[in-house]
Amino acid sequence: MKKTLLAAVLAVAMIGLTACGSKTEEAAPAADEAVVEETPAADEAPVAEEAAPADETVATEEVATDDAAVAAEVNEFATKIVAAVDAKDIEALSELVTYPTYVAIGDGMEVASKEDFVAIGADALFTDELVASVDAADLSALEATGAGYILGGEKPDIIFGYGEDNTLGITGINY
């Protein structure tokens, strides 16, 4: 009795795990049938696997579309950063920052507000090295890292990424 009950529980668990990844309605009845008929999970697995390729195709198309949209948004945002840096326009750059942000001038500092960012001063912020590094960046090759997108060849660079509100913003400037 215990072995039969254990086998039934294991079959249900295996089918449940297989069905969790599937969004088809066919997978749920298969789990119920397995409990009633005590069929092995292997008998039901092909049903879930047969449905998966169609789901994967749809998901792949959505990811490709999303990737293209994200790449366009990232490229547009990076272009705004480059324009602000080239113009040495601290006001324009401050509008692109997510606060608080890190600026590695001196010992480094966390900047809490737009006013504090502007108070740093354009001369201190827009060094020749930062301008040259940002200008040298290949905007078409920006890739997400753990820190975000890195705009610049070597340091100095500007880091930006998506915030909690799902909008892009500068999160750090490194020298």
Residue pairs with C-beta under 8 A, 6 or more apart in sequence:
4 38
7 38
8 35
8 38
11 34
11 35
11 38
11 39
11 40
11 41
12 31
12 34
12 35
14 41
15 30
15 31
15 34
15 41
15 44
16 31
18 27
18 41
18 44
18 45
18 48
19 27
19 28
19 30
19 31
19 48
21 48
21 52
22 48
22 51
22 52
22 55
23 55
24 48
24 51
24 55
26 47
26 48
26 51
27 47
27 48
27 51
30 44
30 47
30 48
31 44
33 39
33 44
34 40
34 41
34 43
34 44
73 168
74 142
74 149
74 168
75 139
75 140
75 142
77 96
77 160
77 168
78 137
78 139
78 142
78 149
78 151
78 160
79 139
80 92
80 96
81 93
81 96
81 134
81 151
81 158
81 160
81 170
82 134
82 135
82 137
82 139
82 151
83 89
83 92
84 92
84 93
84 96
85 93
85 126
85 130
85 131
85 134
85 135
85 158
86 131
86 134
86 135
88 122
88 126
88 131
89 122
90 117
90 118
90 120
90 121
90 122
90 125
90 126
91 118
93 117
93 125
93 170
94 114
94 117
94 118
95 114
96 160
96 168
96 169
96 170
97 111
97 114
97 117
97 169
97 170
98 160
98 163
98 167
98 169
98 170
98 171
99 111
99 112
99 113
99 114
99 117
100 110
100 111
100 112
101 110
101 111
101 117
101 169
101 170
101 171
101 172
101 173
102 108
102 109
102 110
102 111
102 171
102 172
102 173
103 109
103 111
103 117
103 120
103 125
103 172
103 173
104 156
104 172
104 173
104 174
104 175
105 120
105 124
105 125
105 175
111 117
111 120
125 173
127 156
127 175
129 156
129 175
130 152
130 156
130 158
130 173
130 175
133 152
133 153
133 154
133 155
133 156
133 157
134 151
134 152
134 157
134 158
136 152
136 153
137 151
137 152
137 153
142 149
142 150
142 151
143 149
144 161
147 159
147 161
147 171
147 172
148 159
148 160
148 161
148 162
148 171
148 172
149 159
149 160
149 161
150 157
150 158
150 159
151 157
151 158
151 159
151 160
152 158
155 174
155 175
156 173
156 174
156 175
157 173
157 174
158 170
158 172
158 173
158 174
159 170
159 171
159 172
159 173
159 174
160 168
160 169
160 170
160 171
161 168
161 169
161 171
162 168
163 169
163 171
